[in-house]
Amino acid sequence: MSISFDKALGIHESALHFRSERASVLANNLANIDTPNYKAKDLDFKQALQQKMNPSSGFDLATTQNGHISGEGFDTAEGDVLYRTPQQPSIDGNTVEDQIEHAEYMKNALAFQASFQFLNSKFTGLRSAIRGE
């Protein structure tokens, strides 16, 4: 009997991947805090989670032969980048707000740590089950 990691790990693997992608986007915002006309970007976790739970994309991929690869897991919404509306726009057109970006980065880091701990506990449980403990 084989172990299905998708079923065993649940959504936590995708959440961890999403959180690392979001950390990259938020860090890019912080790096461009003084760049004129830079627009602050973000990713929506709720939208990405809903897309992962209900993978109904706008099109279906048909396989007509046994050698064709199915389109399952083809995810387009996870990479959708949204632009943040500033509370107080700057004169140079930059929409990055230092305090908001730091707060969002810290919240994302906490969520990343939580997803990592969930995955760690899942792997610990799987390891115990395999060893028969």
Protein Blocks (a to p, Z undefined) as FASTA:
>chain_A
ZZdfklmnmmmlmmmmmmmmmmmmmmmmmmmmmgghiacddddfklmmmmmmmmccfbdc
ddfbfkbccfehiafklmpccddddfbdcfkopabdfklmmmmmmmmmmmmmmmmmmmmm
mmmmmmmmmnoZZ
